[in-house]
Amino acid sequence: MPAASINRKSDVQNNVECAEKIFAEYGDFIRTVIRYKVGNNSQVDDLFQDFFLSLVSRPPPADVQNIKNYLYKVLTNDIIDATRRVEKYKARMHKYAEHHNYPINKNTPANVSIDIEETLKIFELIERRLPQSEAKAVTLRYKDNYNVKEVAAKMDVNVRTVSRYISAGLSKIRRFLTLNQGNINGRA
């Protein structure tokens, strides 16, 4: 094995040992600083590990007088760099999605499930409050996504009748929701 390769290997080993010593002594301080700066617990462990690797690749200079100040400064810079990388990545993904006309879903899974639950409650309300023909027309049109012609064919009536059912049904539901808004939102 060439001497240069052995020297690099020993340098890396020395850097790892140095980082291990720093983390053994100042690990709690490092984690606290990260948690304070980031405020997002899901990122703390990732940044903690990244900082270890950062110290392996860039160990503190031998002439550092106050190691805590040095760690705080380097750690803050690493967090800023990581935040910038994430923001650049998000901006690139957003630009890519816009360029390729992909929809950008800003809803969280929790919001989507709430929207689905609210939609199901509205259709339950429609089935309970409307006459059967109006409820069926509204449900076929808006829940099952049929166009008016398809609804007319399924109900075996003409298009004008379906339009009338839908219009009357939606009007009644709007009126009911307006009158009972406080009860629906839990402010009875």
Secondary structure by P-SEA (a helix, b strand, c coil): ccaaaaaaaaaaaaaaaaaaaaaaacaaaaaaaaaaacccccaaaaaaaaaaaaaaacccccccccaaaaaaaaaaaaaaaaaaaaaaaaaaaaaaaaaaccccccccaaaaaaaaaaaaaaaaaaaacccaaaaaaaaacccccccaaaaaaaacccaaaaaaaaaaaaaaaaaaaaaccccccccc
